[in-house]
Amino acid sequence: MTLWKINCMEREYPGLWHQWYQHQCVAVGFSPHRGCKLHGKRKEGHDGWYIARAALLRIAVGDHIIVALKGNRVGRLGQVTEKHIEDEEWNPLVPVGKHSPHGEIGRRIYVRWDLACGPDQRDLIVSLPENLRFTGGELRPTVAEIRSLTLKQLRDSMNDPANWVGLLAHFKYERALSDYIAAYPHRLEDGLVPYPNSKVREKVFTDRKRLDVLLLDRKERPVIVECKQGAPTLENLKQLRDYMRSLQKETGRKDVRGVLVHGGARNLHPEVVEAAARTPVLEIVQYHLQVDFAGGSAG
């Protein structure tokens, strides 16, 4: 049995990963209607297709396929049950539209998802730790055989809750998250309240940036909260410390706290953990997004 990776174009086609999950399949594009034929001699152009074609033809029932998403993230691990990749089996998951008269992502490979491997919620995926990531040669092609990791290494990484992140970790809602924390600071930490001085709270620093959120804790210490979509970086920590120094000068307070709220994996890079522990110590908090909907009713 061979381990394969197939890229899921979630950014280009939002909702594609959930379709794969629902239909128990993975799929690629390269429509036969655009000249990408599964069989026959190689012709000029379509280099990406010929690389993918060779891999698709090698995939066999019983092989394992991991769904790869942008940013060294993976979805589910599945085992191949059927292949429907022939030109006449084109069955697009992205429907026909003005710019795609034959639809997109229509060569399907059906799988049985291993629901005991990875997060127990479909909206959670796995951010692979730095020492367990695919090589550049494995990441670039649409379909690639994975040789840099064993199936056991991949499973162990996927079963570690510290590596679980939300599918929408890279969705652009930093501003909304900041607004939420400002409105409900006690959800971040009991006793937090908005900073009472609006002029300080809304101050624009020399880099033309404004604090995401400025709060006061139960000991009346200023608390700067910086929100980031993905995993925290050393540059993020530097930015937060710069804000803390500026606020110290502005207020004369030496007990300013810094909190970085992020949407990456709970398992942080060792360099980030070490840097956050230096003086002044920075606190790092992971958030999860949850949205509930309820239908209205007549009064």
PyMOL commands that set and color helices and strands:
alter all, ss='L'
color gray80, all
select helices_A, chain A and resi 16-23+32-34+47-58+87-89+130-132+136-139+151-158+161-163+174-183+185-187+198-201+234-251+270-276
alter helices_A, ss='H'
color red, helices_A
select strands_A, chain A and resi 3-7+25-28+64-69+73-84+107-113+124-127+143-145+164-166+193-194+213-216+222-228+257-262+282-286
alter strands_A, ss='S'
color yellow, strands_A
deselect
rebuild
show_as cartoon
